[in-house]
Each structure stands twice: as C-alpha cells, then as structure tokens.
Amino acid sequence: MSWTEEKVNKLKELWGKGNTASQIAEIIGGITRNAVIGKAHRLNLSAKIKTRTASSNETYNASIEHKNNQIKRGRRSKFKSLIIEKDFEPENPKQLEELDENSCKWPIGHPNEKNFYFCGRVSLKDFSYCKLHLLYAYQPKGKKEDVVDKEEIPEFIGKKIKSA
C-alpha cells in the first residue's frame, strides 16, 4: 500500500476535522488504523487532545502555555540567582564518615587516591550539593544539549575555586 497525494490530502483533511484514525482508515479504504497513525506522525500532524471540560481549545492552550512559562521562569530564575551570587564559602574537606545531611557531597579527586575527600560546604535545602557544585550538577532545562568545554569556567567561579 502506498500513500498517494490524494490519500495524503484526504488524511490531512479528516485529521483536521477530528476524525479518529479508525474512521479515517475506513473512509479512505485499503489502509489500517496503524498506517493512518504512522503517516499522521510522519506528517507531524497535531496530536488529538480531548479535554473533559467544556472550555474551548484556545482557553485550554493558553492556560497550558501560561503554566509552562511560569515553570520555565521559575527554574531559570533559580539558576540565575545562583550564578549572580558570587559569594561562595570556602571548602570544608570531609571524609565519607564525616558527612551529614547538611554537607555538600561533591567528590573531589578520585576515590582510589589518597587525598580524596568531599566538598563539605553547607548544602542547599533539598539538594546534596552547595551553591557552587549545584551549578555543575544541575543544568537548566533545555541547555543539556549544548556542548560546553570543561575548560570554560566563568572567571569569577575559577577565582572562587582557587581561593577556596
């Protein structure tokens, strides 16, 4: 079974009207429901989202967009506030046995080395790391795909690391 231009146009039209994949397959004929779903996916046709409320799609989409913007702003502002704050306390080297729930658990060095230790600074609430190591450990959403050289450490963080 091959998709002709006529069948593709009919699929787009019926999909836009809100017909189910089974209905579209039956109307076009000679194709399965799964074939319709697969072609719709390859054509990047919008997913059909049914809401149980009587609200319009525009209102629903606007509320979803508003929530997403609030979440994005919230995460971004948390990380920006950490980056702007340049006052990091000095390291407090601790061994594994000395760690408690308020200590930064960022490992320094390799566990097989003699001089291996953990950061030991005061960790942020609900996190295992201090402010500085939180910047390394958690990347803002959407930035994980960006390739960053490990050599590119902001100057103020580099100075704080050296002074600690």
Rosetta blueprint (number, residue, H / E / L):
1 M L
2 S L
3 W L
4 T L
5 E H
6 E H
7 K H
8 V H
9 N H
10 K H
11 L H
12 K H
13 E H
14 L H
15 W H
16 G H
17 K H
18 G L
19 N L
20 T L
21 A H
22 S H
23 Q H
24 I H
25 A H
26 E H
27 I H
28 I H
29 G L
30 G L
31 I L
32 T L
33 R H
34 N H
35 A H
36 V H
37 I H
38 G H
39 K H
40 A H
41 H H
42 R H
43 L L
44 N L
45 L L
46 S L
47 A L
48 K L
49 I L
50 K L
51 T L
52 R L
53 T L
54 A L
55 S L
56 S L
57 N H
58 E H
59 T H
60 Y H
61 N H
62 A H
63 S H
64 I H
65 E H
66 H H
67 K H
68 N H
69 N H
70 Q H
71 I H
72 K H
73 R H
74 G H
75 R H
76 R H
77 S H
78 K H
79 F H
80 K H
81 S H
82 L H
83 I H
84 I H
85 E L
86 K L
87 D L
88 F L
89 E L
90 P L
91 E L
92 N L
93 P L
94 K E
95 Q L
96 L H
97 E H
98 E H
99 L L
100 D L
101 E L
102 N L
103 S E
104 C L
105 K L
106 W L
107 P E
108 I E
109 G L
110 H L
111 P L
112 N L
113 E L
114 K L
115 N L
116 F L
117 Y E
118 F E
119 C L
120 G L
121 R L
122 V E
123 S L
124 L L
125 K L
126 D L
127 F L
128 S L
129 Y L
130 C L
131 K H
132 L H
133 H H
134 L H
135 L H
136 Y H
137 A H
138 Y L
139 Q L
140 P L
141 K L
142 G L
143 K L
144 K L
145 E L
146 D L
147 V L
148 V L
149 D L
150 K L
151 E L
152 E L
153 I L
154 P L
155 E H
156 F H
157 I H
158 G H
159 K H
160 K H
161 I H
162 K H
163 S H
164 A L
